[in-house]
Amino acid sequence: MSPAEHPLSAAIKPLVAALGAELATPDEAGPEDVVLDWAGEPVVAVRLPGLTSALDRLLADAERRHGPLAALDREAKQRVVRTLEQRGAFTIRHGVQTVAAALGVSRFTVYNYLNRETRS
């Protein structure tokens, strides 16, 4: 059975897609890849994406859920910032700047949204 046909691959496919990762065979796995075993045998490798593309995926997910981010009202933008913070978007270098550009606001505004959350 090929790794793509294995039940483990089918089970993790939605998670892999949500992470923006890729599946590979254990033979193709590099040192950064995560090889998953089934009954003690390597079945599939998961190739994780880089952090910069992670922020792009977080923003794309927010846009799918809420519509065009720059067109959102203030409260919706605050909710988006809260969700992005919970998902680690601001641990990525230039995360605030990137999110601010996507929302059509200043970095100062994003920091205000973040500070508002810590005061609540």
Biopython code that builds the backbone (N, CA, C, O; Angstrom):
import numpy as np
from Bio.PDB.StructureBuilder import StructureBuilder

atoms = [
    (1, "MET", "N", (0.853, -1.178, 0.000)),
    (1, "MET", "CA", (0.000, 0.000, 0.000)),
    (1, "MET", "C", (0.900, 1.241, 0.000)),
    (1, "MET", "O", (1.833, 1.346, 0.796)),
    (2, "SER", "N", (0.607, 2.163, -0.893)),
    (2, "SER", "CA", (1.403, 3.387, -0.968)),
    (2, "SER", "C", (1.034, 4.293, 0.216)),
    (2, "SER", "O", (-0.059, 4.178, 0.770)),
    (3, "PRO", "N", (1.951, 5.195, 0.601)),
    (3, "PRO", "CA", (1.650, 6.105, 1.719)),
    (3, "PRO", "C", (0.373, 6.920, 1.487)),
    (3, "PRO", "O", (-0.361, 7.195, 2.436)),
    (4, "ALA", "N", (0.105, 7.304, 0.258)),
    (4, "ALA", "CA", (-1.087, 8.102, -0.034)),
    (4, "ALA", "C", (-2.371, 7.314, 0.208)),
    (4, "ALA", "O", (-3.411, 7.899, 0.513)),
    (5, "GLU", "N", (-2.302, 5.988, 0.075)),
    (5, "GLU", "CA", (-3.489, 5.147, 0.248)),
    (5, "GLU", "C", (-3.667, 4.670, 1.682)),
    (5, "GLU", "O", (-4.711, 4.112, 2.019)),
    (6, "HIS", "N", (-2.685, 4.876, 2.518)),
    (6, "HIS", "CA", (-2.728, 4.376, 3.894)),
    (6, "HIS", "C", (-3.789, 5.116, 4.704)),
    (6, "HIS", "O", (-3.977, 6.317, 4.511)),
    (7, "PRO", "N", (-4.492, 4.419, 5.613)),
    (7, "PRO", "CA", (-5.527, 5.069, 6.433)),
    (7, "PRO", "C", (-4.989, 6.237, 7.273)),
    (7, "PRO", "O", (-5.717, 7.200, 7.517)),
    (8, "LEU", "N", (-3.750, 6.169, 7.710)),
    (8, "LEU", "CA", (-3.175, 7.266, 8.483)),
    (8, "LEU", "C", (-3.083, 8.525, 7.624)),
    (8, "LEU", "O", (-3.396, 9.621, 8.089)),
    (9, "SER", "N", (-2.659, 8.369, 6.384)),
    (9, "SER", "CA", (-2.572, 9.515, 5.475)),
    (9, "SER", "C", (-3.938, 10.138, 5.264)),
    (9, "SER", "O", (-4.079, 11.361, 5.278)),
    (10, "ALA", "N", (-4.942, 9.299, 5.068)),
    (10, "ALA", "CA", (-6.303, 9.804, 4.872)),
    (10, "ALA", "C", (-6.795, 10.530, 6.118)),
    (10, "ALA", "O", (-7.480, 11.547, 6.018)),
    (11, "ALA", "N", (-6.448, 10.011, 7.286)),
    (11, "ALA", "CA", (-6.910, 10.610, 8.535)),
    (11, "ALA", "C", (-6.286, 11.979, 8.790)),
    (11, "ALA", "O", (-6.948, 12.869, 9.324)),
    (12, "ILE", "N", (-5.025, 12.154, 8.416)),
    (12, "ILE", "CA", (-4.344, 13.416, 8.718)),
    (12, "ILE", "C", (-4.418, 14.429, 7.575)),
    (12, "ILE", "O", (-3.978, 15.569, 7.731)),
    (13, "LYS", "N", (-4.963, 14.028, 6.442)),
    (13, "LYS", "CA", (-4.996, 14.923, 5.272)),
    (13, "LYS", "C", (-5.635, 16.282, 5.569)),
    (13, "LYS", "O", (-5.084, 17.297, 5.143)),
    (14, "PRO", "N", (-6.782, 16.359, 6.286)),
    (14, "PRO", "CA", (-7.346, 17.688, 6.579)),
    (14, "PRO", "C", (-6.420, 18.541, 7.461)),
    (14, "PRO", "O", (-6.318, 19.751, 7.259)),
    (15, "LEU", "N", (-5.765, 17.932, 8.410)),
    (15, "LEU", "CA", (-4.832, 18.658, 9.270)),
    (15, "LEU", "C", (-3.631, 19.149, 8.475)),
    (15, "LEU", "O", (-3.198, 20.290, 8.638)),
    (16, "VAL", "N", (-3.100, 18.300, 7.626)),
    (16, "VAL", "CA", (-1.959, 18.665, 6.788)),
    (16, "VAL", "C", (-2.327, 19.842, 5.886)),
    (16, "VAL", "O", (-1.537, 20.771, 5.717)),
    (17, "ALA", "N", (-3.519, 19.800, 5.312)),
    (17, "ALA", "CA", (-3.962, 20.894, 4.443)),
    (17, "ALA", "C", (-4.132, 22.189, 5.234)),
    (17, "ALA", "O", (-3.744, 23.258, 4.762)),
    (18, "ALA", "N", (-4.708, 22.099, 6.430)),
    (18, "ALA", "CA", (-4.915, 23.294, 7.259)),
    (18, "ALA", "C", (-3.591, 23.931, 7.671)),
    (18, "ALA", "O", (-3.506, 25.149, 7.822)),
    (19, "LEU", "N", (-2.578, 23.124, 7.848)),
    (19, "LEU", "CA", (-1.258, 23.631, 8.224)),
    (19, "LEU", "C", (-0.463, 24.143, 7.032)),
    (19, "LEU", "O", (0.552, 24.819, 7.197)),
    (20, "GLY", "N", (-0.928, 23.821, 5.837)),
    (20, "GLY", "CA", (-0.171, 24.173, 4.643)),
    (20, "GLY", "C", (1.034, 23.270, 4.464)),
    (20, "GLY", "O", (2.003, 23.634, 3.799)),
    (21, "ALA", "N", (0.968, 22.102, 5.057)),
    (21, "ALA", "CA", (2.064, 21.133, 4.975)),
    (21, "ALA", "C", (1.874, 20.244, 3.752)),
    (21, "ALA", "O", (0.886, 20.366, 3.028)),
    (22, "GLU", "N", (2.819, 19.363, 3.536)),
    (22, "GLU", "CA", (2.757, 18.417, 2.421)),
    (22, "GLU", "C", (3.051, 17.018, 2.932)),
    (22, "GLU", "O", (3.778, 16.839, 3.908)),
    (23, "LEU", "N", (2.478, 16.031, 2.262)),
    (23, "LEU", "CA", (2.792, 14.639, 2.568)),
    (23, "LEU", "C", (3.900, 14.164, 1.637)),
    (23, "LEU", "O", (3.969, 14.569, 0.477)),
    (24, "ALA", "N", (4.760, 13.304, 2.160)),
    (24, "ALA", "CA", (5.839, 12.711, 1.371)),
    (24, "ALA", "C", (6.015, 11.279, 1.847)),
    (24, "ALA", "O", (5.515, 10.896, 2.905)),
    (25, "THR", "N", (6.719, 10.508, 1.066)),
    (25, "THR", "CA", (7.021, 9.145, 1.499)),
    (25, "THR", "C", (8.126, 9.214, 2.552)),
    (25, "THR", "O", (8.895, 10.175, 2.573)),
    (26, "PRO", "N", (8.214, 8.224, 3.414)),
    (26, "PRO", "CA", (9.298, 8.220, 4.402)),
    (26, "PRO", "C", (10.685, 8.278, 3.754)),
    (26, "PRO", "O", (11.613, 8.851, 4.325)),
    (27, "ASP", "N", (10.827, 7.684, 2.559)),
    (27, "ASP", "CA", (12.112, 7.714, 1.851)),
    (27, "ASP", "C", (12.491, 9.121, 1.416)),
    (27, "ASP", "O", (13.675, 9.441, 1.311)),
    (28, "GLU", "N", (11.492, 9.968, 1.161)),
    (28, "GLU", "CA", (11.732, 11.344, 0.713)),
    (28, "GLU", "C", (11.937, 12.306, 1.883)),
    (28, "GLU", "O", (12.273, 13.471, 1.674)),
    (29, "ALA", "N", (11.739, 11.826, 3.107)),
    (29, "ALA", "CA", (11.778, 12.695, 4.279)),
    (29, "ALA", "C", (13.162, 13.288, 4.492)),
    (29, "ALA", "O", (14.181, 12.603, 4.414)),
    (30, "GLY", "N", (13.157, 14.581, 4.761)),
    (30, "GLY", "CA", (14.383, 15.273, 5.113)),
    (30, "GLY", "C", (14.488, 15.380, 6.621)),
    (30, "GLY", "O", (13.596, 14.926, 7.338)),
    (31, "PRO", "N", (15.565, 15.974, 7.115)),
    (31, "PRO", "CA", (15.762, 16.073, 8.561)),
    (31, "PRO", "C", (14.708, 16.929, 9.270)),
    (31, "PRO", "O", (14.468, 16.745, 10.463)),
    (32, "GLU", "N", (14.075, 17.862, 8.549)),
    (32, "GLU", "CA", (13.057, 18.726, 9.163)),
    (32, "GLU", "C", (11.666, 18.107, 9.117)),
    (32, "GLU", "O", (10.754, 18.591, 9.788)),
    (33, "ASP", "N", (11.490, 17.056, 8.345)),
    (33, "ASP", "CA", (10.179, 16.435, 8.182)),
    (33, "ASP", "C", (9.851, 15.539, 9.373)),
    (33, "ASP", "O", (10.739, 15.029, 10.056)),
    (34, "VAL", "N", (8.551, 15.363, 9.602)),
    (34, "VAL", "CA", (8.077, 14.501, 10.684)),
    (34, "VAL", "C", (7.588, 13.198, 10.066)),
    (34, "VAL", "O", (6.633, 13.191, 9.290)),
    (35, "VAL", "N", (8.244, 12.101, 10.411)),
    (35, "VAL", "CA", (7.864, 10.787, 9.886)),
    (35, "VAL", "C", (6.908, 10.138, 10.890)),
    (35, "VAL", "O", (7.213, 10.034, 12.077)),
    (36, "LEU", "N", (5.751, 9.706, 10.394)),
    (36, "LEU", "CA", (4.738, 9.085, 11.236)),
    (36, "LEU", "C", (4.749, 7.575, 11.033)),
    (36, "LEU", "O", (4.810, 7.077, 9.909)),
    (37, "ASP", "N", (4.689, 6.874, 12.140)),
    (37, "ASP", "CA", (4.689, 5.407, 12.123)),
    (37, "ASP", "C", (3.280, 4.870, 12.356)),
    (37, "ASP", "O", (2.433, 5.515, 12.974)),
    (38, "TRP", "N", (3.064, 3.664, 11.834)),
    (38, "TRP", "CA", (1.828, 2.918, 12.055)),
    (38, "TRP", "C", (2.265, 1.501, 12.383)),
    (38, "TRP", "O", (2.923, 0.849, 11.572)),
    (39, "ALA", "N", (1.910, 1.031, 13.544)),
    (39, "ALA", "CA", (2.305, -0.310, 14.002)),
    (39, "ALA", "C", (3.819, -0.499, 13.911)),
    (39, "ALA", "O", (4.303, -1.567, 13.536)),
    (40, "GLY", "N", (4.558, 0.560, 14.263)),
    (40, "GLY", "CA", (6.009, 0.469, 14.300)),
    (40, "GLY", "C", (6.713, 0.640, 12.967)),
    (40, "GLY", "O", (7.940, 0.558, 12.911)),
    (41, "GLU", "N", (5.978, 0.873, 11.903)),
    (41, "GLU", "CA", (6.565, 1.038, 10.573)),
    (41, "GLU", "C", (6.347, 2.463, 10.073)),
    (41, "GLU", "O", (5.240, 2.988, 10.197)),
    (42, "PRO", "N", (7.377, 3.104, 9.509)),
    (42, "PRO", "CA", (7.173, 4.440, 8.942)),
    (42, "PRO", "C", (6.232, 4.372, 7.747)),
    (42, "PRO", "O", (6.410, 3.557, 6.842)),
    (43, "VAL", "N", (5.219, 5.250, 7.764)),
    (43, "VAL", "CA", (4.189, 5.210, 6.733)),
    (43, "VAL", "C", (4.205, 6.450, 5.852)),
    (43, "VAL", "O", (4.117, 6.359, 4.627)),
    (44, "VAL", "N", (4.319, 7.600, 6.485)),
    (44, "VAL", "CA", (4.212, 8.858, 5.749)),
    (44, "VAL", "C", (5.050, 9.914, 6.465)),
    (44, "VAL", "O", (5.234, 9.870, 7.681)),
    (45, "ALA", "N", (5.545, 10.852, 5.686)),
    (45, "ALA", "CA", (6.281, 11.987, 6.246)),
    (45, "ALA", "C", (5.459, 13.248, 6.022)),
    (45, "ALA", "O", (4.796, 13.398, 4.995)),
    (46, "VAL", "N", (5.510, 14.144, 6.988)),
    (46, "VAL", "CA", (4.819, 15.423, 6.879)),
    (46, "VAL", "C", (5.887, 16.507, 6.790)),
    (46, "VAL", "O", (6.744, 16.639, 7.664)),
    (47, "ARG", "N", (5.810, 17.266, 5.724)),
    (47, "ARG", "CA", (6.752, 18.372, 5.490)),
    (47, "ARG", "C", (6.051, 19.664, 5.882)),
    (47, "ARG", "O", (5.129, 20.111, 5.200)),
    (48, "LEU", "N", (6.492, 20.258, 6.981)),
    (48, "LEU", "CA", (5.874, 21.472, 7.499)),
    (48, "LEU", "C", (6.341, 22.697, 6.720)),
    (48, "LEU", "O", (7.472, 22.734, 6.236)),
    (49, "PRO", "N", (5.481, 23.687, 6.600)),
    (49, "PRO", "CA", (5.853, 24.904, 5.861)),
    (49, "PRO", "C", (6.710, 25.822, 6.723)),
    (49, "PRO", "O", (6.824, 25.625, 7.932)),
    (50, "GLY", "N", (7.308, 26.818, 6.095)),
    (50, "GLY", "CA", (8.058, 27.829, 6.821)),
    (50, "GLY", "C", (7.126, 28.789, 7.540)),
    (50, "GLY", "O", (5.933, 28.837, 7.244)),
    (51, "LEU", "N", (7.660, 29.550, 8.479)),
    (51, "LEU", "CA", (6.840, 30.455, 9.279)),
    (51, "LEU", "C", (6.243, 31.603, 8.476)),
    (51, "LEU", "O", (5.120, 32.021, 8.755)),
    (52, "THR", "N", (6.954, 32.116, 7.503)),
    (52, "THR", "CA", (6.404, 33.244, 6.757)),
    (52, "THR", "C", (5.151, 32.839, 6.001)),
    (52, "THR", "O", (4.203, 33.619, 5.911)),
    (53, "SER", "N", (5.136, 31.644, 5.465)),
    (53, "SER", "CA", (3.926, 31.205, 4.772)),
    (53, "SER", "C", (2.820, 30.890, 5.771)),
    (53, "SER", "O", (1.643, 30.903, 5.410)),
    (54, "ALA", "N", (3.177, 30.608, 7.022)),
    (54, "ALA", "CA", (2.168, 30.353, 8.047)),
    (54, "ALA", "C", (1.311, 31.592, 8.275)),
    (54, "ALA", "O", (0.091, 31.487, 8.400)),
    (55, "LEU", "N", (1.935, 32.757, 8.329)),
    (55, "LEU", "CA", (1.181, 33.992, 8.519)),
    (55, "LEU", "C", (0.266, 34.250, 7.319)),
    (55, "LEU", "O", (-0.875, 34.681, 7.487)),
    (56, "ASP", "N", (0.758, 33.990, 6.134)),
    (56, "ASP", "CA", (-0.087, 34.139, 4.939)),
    (56, "ASP", "C", (-1.303, 33.232, 5.023)),
    (56, "ASP", "O", (-2.409, 33.636, 4.663)),
    (57, "ARG", "N", (-1.102, 32.007, 5.499)),
    (57, "ARG", "CA", (-2.227, 31.072, 5.627)),
    (57, "ARG", "C", (-3.215, 31.529, 6.694)),
    (57, "ARG", "O", (-4.426, 31.396, 6.519)),
    (58, "LEU", "N", (-2.700, 32.069, 7.804)),
    (58, "LEU", "CA", (-3.588, 32.572, 8.853)),
    (58, "LEU", "C", (-4.449, 33.719, 8.323)),
    (58, "LEU", "O", (-5.646, 33.786, 8.601)),
    (59, "LEU", "N", (-3.832, 34.615, 7.562)),
    (59, "LEU", "CA", (-4.586, 35.735, 6.993)),
    (59, "LEU", "C", (-5.588, 35.254, 5.946)),
    (59, "LEU", "O", (-6.710, 35.756, 5.886)),
    (60, "ALA", "N", (-5.193, 34.295, 5.128)),
    (60, "ALA", "CA", (-6.111, 33.754, 4.123)),
    (60, "ALA", "C", (-7.296, 33.072, 4.797)),
    (60, "ALA", "O", (-8.428, 33.187, 4.329)),
    (61, "ASP", "N", (-7.041, 32.369, 5.881)),
    (61, "ASP", "CA", (-8.119, 31.717, 6.624)),
    (61, "ASP", "C", (-9.066, 32.766, 7.220)),
    (61, "ASP", "O", (-10.285, 32.605, 7.175)),
    (62, "ALA", "N", (-8.501, 33.827, 7.770)),
    (62, "ALA", "CA", (-9.339, 34.897, 8.325)),
    (62, "ALA", "C", (-10.204, 35.528, 7.234)),
    (62, "ALA", "O", (-11.370, 35.848, 7.464)),
    (63, "GLU", "N", (-9.631, 35.702, 6.061)),
    (63, "GLU", "CA", (-10.383, 36.287, 4.955)),
    (63, "GLU", "C", (-11.488, 35.344, 4.474)),
    (63, "GLU", "O", (-12.575, 35.798, 4.117)),
    (64, "ARG", "N", (-11.220, 34.049, 4.463)),
    (64, "ARG", "CA", (-12.266, 33.087, 4.086)),
    (64, "ARG", "C", (-13.424, 33.140, 5.079)),
    (64, "ARG", "O", (-14.588, 33.024, 4.695)),
    (65, "ARG", "N", (-13.099, 33.313, 6.344)),
    (65, "ARG", "CA", (-14.128, 33.307, 7.386)),
    (65, "ARG", "C", (-14.910, 34.625, 7.460)),
    (65, "ARG", "O", (-16.111, 34.623, 7.728)),
    (66, "HIS", "N", (-14.223, 35.747, 7.222)),
    (66, "HIS", "CA", (-14.824, 37.053, 7.471)),
    (66, "HIS", "C", (-15.046, 37.908, 6.226)),
    (66, "HIS", "O", (-15.731, 38.927, 6.304)),
    (67, "GLY", "N", (-14.489, 37.524, 5.089)),
    (67, "GLY", "CA", (-14.551, 38.366, 3.902)),
    (67, "GLY", "C", (-13.320, 39.246, 3.826)),
    (67, "GLY", "O", (-12.394, 39.089, 4.622)),
    (68, "PRO", "N", (-13.298, 40.172, 2.874)),
    (68, "PRO", "CA", (-12.123, 41.044, 2.714)),
    (68, "PRO", "C", (-11.794, 41.762, 4.027)),
    (68, "PRO", "O", (-12.631, 42.485, 4.567)),
    (69, "LEU", "N", (-10.594, 41.562, 4.529)),
    (69, "LEU", "CA", (-10.230, 42.054, 5.852)),
    (69, "LEU", "C", (-10.251, 43.568, 5.947)),
    (69, "LEU", "O", (-10.686, 44.116, 6.960)),
    (70, "ALA", "N", (-9.790, 44.250, 4.918)),
    (70, "ALA", "CA", (-9.750, 45.714, 4.965)),
    (70, "ALA", "C", (-11.151, 46.318, 4.989)),
    (70, "ALA", "O", (-11.317, 47.460, 5.418)),
    (71, "ALA", "N", (-12.156, 45.580, 4.541)),
    (71, "ALA", "CA", (-13.526, 46.088, 4.494)),
    (71, "ALA", "C", (-14.308, 45.842, 5.785)),
    (71, "ALA", "O", (-15.446, 46.294, 5.914)),
    (72, "LEU", "N", (-13.710, 45.134, 6.735)),
    (72, "LEU", "CA", (-14.412, 44.816, 7.976)),
    (72, "LEU", "C", (-14.584, 46.059, 8.840)),
    (72, "LEU", "O", (-13.798, 47.003, 8.753)),
    (73, "ASP", "N", (-15.630, 46.047, 9.680)),
    (73, "ASP", "CA", (-15.778, 47.141, 10.635)),
    (73, "ASP", "C", (-14.793, 46.951, 11.790)),
    (73, "ASP", "O", (-14.124, 45.923, 11.894)),
    (74, "ARG", "N", (-14.722, 47.957, 12.644)),
    (74, "ARG", "CA", (-13.731, 47.956, 13.723)),
    (74, "ARG", "C", (-13.851, 46.734, 14.631)),
    (74, "ARG", "O", (-12.842, 46.107, 14.954)),
    (75, "GLU", "N", (-15.057, 46.392, 15.042)),
    (75, "GLU", "CA", (-15.245, 45.251, 15.943)),
    (75, "GLU", "C", (-14.803, 43.948, 15.291)),
    (75, "GLU", "O", (-14.184, 43.108, 15.943)),
    (76, "ALA", "N", (-15.112, 43.776, 14.027)),
    (76, "ALA", "CA", (-14.702, 42.555, 13.319)),
    (76, "ALA", "C", (-13.181, 42.489, 13.208)),
    (76, "ALA", "O", (-12.589, 41.421, 13.356)),
    (77, "LYS", "N", (-12.551, 43.640, 12.946)),
    (77, "LYS", "CA", (-11.086, 43.667, 12.883)),
    (77, "LYS", "C", (-10.486, 43.313, 14.238)),
    (77, "LYS", "O", (-9.468, 42.625, 14.298)),
    (78, "GLN", "N", (-11.092, 43.766, 15.309)),
    (78, "GLN", "CA", (-10.615, 43.420, 16.641)),
    (78, "GLN", "C", (-10.735, 41.918, 16.890)),
    (78, "GLN", "O", (-9.840, 41.310, 17.477)),
    (79, "ARG", "N", (-11.837, 41.324, 16.446)),
    (79, "ARG", "CA", (-12.010, 39.872, 16.598)),
    (79, "ARG", "C", (-10.948, 39.121, 15.796)),
    (79, "ARG", "O", (-10.393, 38.128, 16.264)),
    (80, "VAL", "N", (-10.670, 39.606, 14.581)),
    (80, "VAL", "CA", (-9.644, 38.977, 13.744)),
    (80, "VAL", "C", (-8.286, 39.061, 14.438)),
    (80, "VAL", "O", (-7.550, 38.075, 14.479)),
    (81, "VAL", "N", (-7.951, 40.222, 14.980)),
    (81, "VAL", "CA", (-6.664, 40.382, 15.683)),
    (81, "VAL", "C", (-6.605, 39.441, 16.882)),
    (81, "VAL", "O", (-5.569, 38.826, 17.134)),
    (82, "ARG", "N", (-7.687, 39.324, 17.610)),
    (82, "ARG", "CA", (-7.729, 38.418, 18.770)),
    (82, "ARG", "C", (-7.465, 36.972, 18.326)),
    (82, "ARG", "O", (-6.676, 36.257, 18.943)),
    (83, "THR", "N", (-8.125, 36.565, 17.267)),
    (83, "THR", "CA", (-7.937, 35.200, 16.756)),
    (83, "THR", "C", (-6.504, 34.988, 16.265)),
    (83, "THR", "O", (-5.892, 33.957, 16.545)),
    (84, "LEU", "N", (-5.977, 35.963, 15.536)),
    (84, "LEU", "CA", (-4.602, 35.847, 15.035)),
    (84, "LEU", "C", (-3.608, 35.785, 16.184)),
    (84, "LEU", "O", (-2.621, 35.053, 16.117)),
    (85, "GLU", "N", (-3.866, 36.548, 17.234)),
    (85, "GLU", "CA", (-2.975, 36.495, 18.401)),
    (85, "GLU", "C", (-3.017, 35.108, 19.034)),
    (85, "GLU", "O", (-1.976, 34.550, 19.379)),
    (86, "GLN", "N", (-4.210, 34.553, 19.185)),
    (86, "GLN", "CA", (-4.353, 33.221, 19.767)),
    (86, "GLN", "C", (-3.647, 32.158, 18.933)),
    (86, "GLN", "O", (-3.173, 31.155, 19.466)),
    (87, "ARG", "N", (-3.579, 32.381, 17.624)),
    (87, "ARG", "CA", (-2.957, 31.409, 16.732)),
    (87, "ARG", "C", (-1.468, 31.680, 16.517)),
    (87, "ARG", "O", (-0.822, 30.983, 15.736)),
    (88, "GLY", "N", (-0.915, 32.686, 17.202)),
    (88, "GLY", "CA", (0.521, 32.922, 17.160)),
    (88, "GLY", "C", (1.025, 33.830, 16.060)),
    (88, "GLY", "O", (2.227, 33.866, 15.798)),
    (89, "ALA", "N", (0.139, 34.565, 15.409)),
    (89, "ALA", "CA", (0.550, 35.388, 14.275)),
    (89, "ALA", "C", (1.559, 36.462, 14.660)),
    (89, "ALA", "O", (2.379, 36.866, 13.836)),
    (90, "PHE", "N", (1.504, 36.924, 15.897)),
    (90, "PHE", "CA", (2.373, 38.032, 16.278)),
    (90, "PHE", "C", (3.706, 37.576, 16.862)),
    (90, "PHE", "O", (4.510, 38.392, 17.314)),
    (91, "THR", "N", (3.927, 36.277, 16.846)),
    (91, "THR", "CA", (5.246, 35.764, 17.218)),
    (91, "THR", "C", (6.173, 35.704, 16.006)),
    (91, "THR", "O", (7.378, 35.488, 16.134)),
    (92, "ILE", "N", (5.592, 35.899, 14.848)),
    (92, "ILE", "CA", (6.349, 35.878, 13.596)),
    (92, "ILE", "C", (6.885, 37.279, 13.333)),
    (92, "ILE", "O", (6.174, 38.269, 13.497)),
    (93, "ARG", "N", (8.126, 37.347, 12.929)),
    (93, "ARG", "CA", (8.746, 38.640, 12.653)),
    (93, "ARG", "C", (7.911, 39.427, 11.636)),
    (93, "ARG", "O", (7.482, 38.882, 10.619)),
    (94, "HIS", "N", (7.694, 40.670, 11.914)),
    (94, "HIS", "CA", (6.896, 41.580, 11.090)),
    (94, "HIS", "C", (5.420, 41.189, 11.061)),
    (94, "HIS", "O", (4.682, 41.608, 10.169)),
    (95, "GLY", "N", (4.991, 40.387, 12.033)),
    (95, "GLY", "CA", (3.595, 39.955, 12.076)),
    (95, "GLY", "C", (2.624, 41.115, 12.221)),
    (95, "GLY", "O", (1.601, 41.160, 11.539)),
    (96, "VAL", "N", (2.944, 42.060, 13.113)),
    (96, "VAL", "CA", (2.046, 43.202, 13.311)),
    (96, "VAL", "C", (1.956, 44.019, 12.033)),
    (96, "VAL", "O", (0.865, 44.408, 11.615)),
    (97, "GLN", "N", (3.084, 44.275, 11.419)),
    (97, "GLN", "CA", (3.114, 45.058, 10.182)),
    (97, "GLN", "C", (2.307, 44.374, 9.077)),
    (97, "GLN", "O", (1.546, 45.031, 8.367)),
    (98, "THR", "N", (2.469, 43.076, 8.933)),
    (98, "THR", "CA", (1.772, 42.316, 7.894)),
    (98, "THR", "C", (0.267, 42.305, 8.143)),
    (98, "THR", "O", (-0.526, 42.500, 7.222)),
    (99, "VAL", "N", (-0.118, 42.074, 9.400)),
    (99, "VAL", "CA", (-1.546, 42.059, 9.738)),
    (99, "VAL", "C", (-2.152, 43.443, 9.544)),
    (99, "VAL", "O", (-3.263, 43.568, 9.029)),
    (100, "ALA", "N", (-1.433, 44.478, 9.953)),
    (100, "ALA", "CA", (-1.933, 45.845, 9.782)),
    (100, "ALA", "C", (-2.197, 46.140, 8.309)),
    (100, "ALA", "O", (-3.233, 46.710, 7.965)),
    (101, "ALA", "N", (-1.279, 45.760, 7.451)),
    (101, "ALA", "CA", (-1.458, 45.988, 6.015)),
    (101, "ALA", "C", (-2.677, 45.231, 5.496)),
    (101, "ALA", "O", (-3.445, 45.766, 4.697)),
    (102, "ALA", "N", (-2.857, 44.003, 5.940)),
    (102, "ALA", "CA", (-4.000, 43.206, 5.479)),
    (102, "ALA", "C", (-5.327, 43.798, 5.948)),
    (102, "ALA", "O", (-6.329, 43.740, 5.234)),
    (103, "LEU", "N", (-5.326, 44.370, 7.160)),
    (103, "LEU", "CA", (-6.550, 44.954, 7.703)),
    (103, "LEU", "C", (-6.789, 46.387, 7.223)),
    (103, "LEU", "O", (-7.876, 46.936, 7.405)),
    (104, "GLY", "N", (-5.776, 46.984, 6.614)),
    (104, "GLY", "CA", (-5.909, 48.358, 6.162)),
    (104, "GLY", "C", (-5.872, 49.358, 7.308)),
    (104, "GLY", "O", (-6.518, 50.404, 7.254)),
    (105, "VAL", "N", (-5.103, 49.023, 8.353)),
    (105, "VAL", "CA", (-4.957, 49.909, 9.511)),
    (105, "VAL", "C", (-3.466, 50.106, 9.781)),
    (105, "VAL", "O", (-2.619, 49.483, 9.142)),
    (106, "SER", "N", (-3.166, 50.972, 10.726)),
    (106, "SER", "CA", (-1.766, 51.197, 11.086)),
    (106, "SER", "C", (-1.294, 50.141, 12.088)),
    (106, "SER", "O", (-2.100, 49.451, 12.712)),
    (107, "ARG", "N", (0.015, 50.032, 12.225)),
    (107, "ARG", "CA", (0.579, 49.140, 13.243)),
    (107, "ARG", "C", (0.110, 49.582, 14.631)),
    (107, "ARG", "O", (-0.188, 48.755, 15.492)),
    (108, "PHE", "N", (0.051, 50.894, 14.830)),
    (108, "PHE", "CA", (-0.408, 51.446, 16.095)),
    (108, "PHE", "C", (-1.806, 50.934, 16.436)),
    (108, "PHE", "O", (-2.088, 50.591, 17.585)),
    (109, "THR", "N", (-2.672, 50.887, 15.435)),
    (109, "THR", "CA", (-4.040, 50.391, 15.646)),
    (109, "THR", "C", (-4.022, 48.921, 16.054)),
    (109, "THR", "O", (-4.756, 48.521, 16.958)),
    (110, "VAL", "N", (-3.198, 48.120, 15.400)),
    (110, "VAL", "CA", (-3.105, 46.699, 15.775)),
    (110, "VAL", "C", (-2.608, 46.577, 17.213)),
    (110, "VAL", "O", (-3.141, 45.781, 17.986)),
    (111, "TYR", "N", (-1.592, 47.357, 17.577)),
    (111, "TYR", "CA", (-1.109, 47.328, 18.963)),
    (111, "TYR", "C", (-2.211, 47.756, 19.933)),
    (111, "TYR", "O", (-2.333, 47.191, 21.020)),
    (112, "ASN", "N", (-3.006, 48.741, 19.550)),
    (112, "ASN", "CA", (-4.135, 49.143, 20.403)),
    (112, "ASN", "C", (-5.128, 47.996, 20.571)),
    (112, "ASN", "O", (-5.624, 47.758, 21.672)),
    (113, "TYR", "N", (-5.417, 47.286, 19.476)),
    (113, "TYR", "CA", (-6.320, 46.130, 19.574)),
    (113, "TYR", "C", (-5.743, 45.076, 20.508)),
    (113, "TYR", "O", (-6.463, 44.493, 21.319)),
    (114, "LEU", "N", (-4.445, 44.837, 20.391)),
    (114, "LEU", "CA", (-3.797, 43.849, 21.243)),
    (114, "LEU", "C", (-3.803, 44.296, 22.708)),
    (114, "LEU", "O", (-4.073, 43.494, 23.602)),
    (115, "ASN", "N", (-3.510, 45.557, 22.946)),
    (115, "ASN", "CA", (-3.511, 46.070, 24.318)),
    (115, "ASN", "C", (-4.906, 46.064, 24.917)),
    (115, "ASN", "O", (-5.070, 45.832, 26.115)),
    (116, "ARG", "N", (-5.897, 46.315, 24.101)),
    (116, "ARG", "CA", (-7.281, 46.292, 24.573)),
    (116, "ARG", "C", (-7.619, 44.893, 25.107)),
    (116, "ARG", "O", (-8.314, 44.757, 26.114)),
    (117, "GLU", "N", (-7.124, 43.865, 24.426)),
    (117, "GLU", "CA", (-7.379, 42.494, 24.844)),
    (117, "GLU", "C", (-6.724, 42.194, 26.194)),
    (117, "GLU", "O", (-7.311, 41.502, 27.025)),
    (118, "THR", "N", (-5.523, 42.705, 26.413)),
    (118, "THR", "CA", (-4.834, 42.414, 27.683)),
    (118, "THR", "C", (-5.454, 43.186, 28.833)),
    (118, "THR", "O", (-5.355, 42.756, 29.983)),
    (119, "ARG", "N", (-6.096, 44.324, 28.551)),
    (119, "ARG", "CA", (-6.761, 45.101, 29.598)),
    (119, "ARG", "C", (-8.120, 44.514, 29.960)),
    (119, "ARG", "O", (-8.612, 44.737, 31.066)),
    (120, "SER", "N", (-8.732, 43.769, 29.048)),
    (120, "SER", "CA", (-10.091, 43.236, 29.287)),
    (120, "SER", "C", (-10.088, 42.124, 30.287)),
    (120, "SER", "O", (-11.143, 41.571, 30.598)),
]
sb = StructureBuilder()
sb.init_structure("model")
sb.init_model(0)
sb.init_chain("A")
sb.init_seg("    ")
for serial, (resi, resn, name, xyz) in enumerate(atoms, 1):
    if name == "N":
        sb.init_residue(resn, " ", resi, " ")
    sb.init_atom(name, np.array(xyz, "f"), 0.0, 1.0, " ", f" {name:<3s}", serial, name[0])
structure = sb.get_structure()
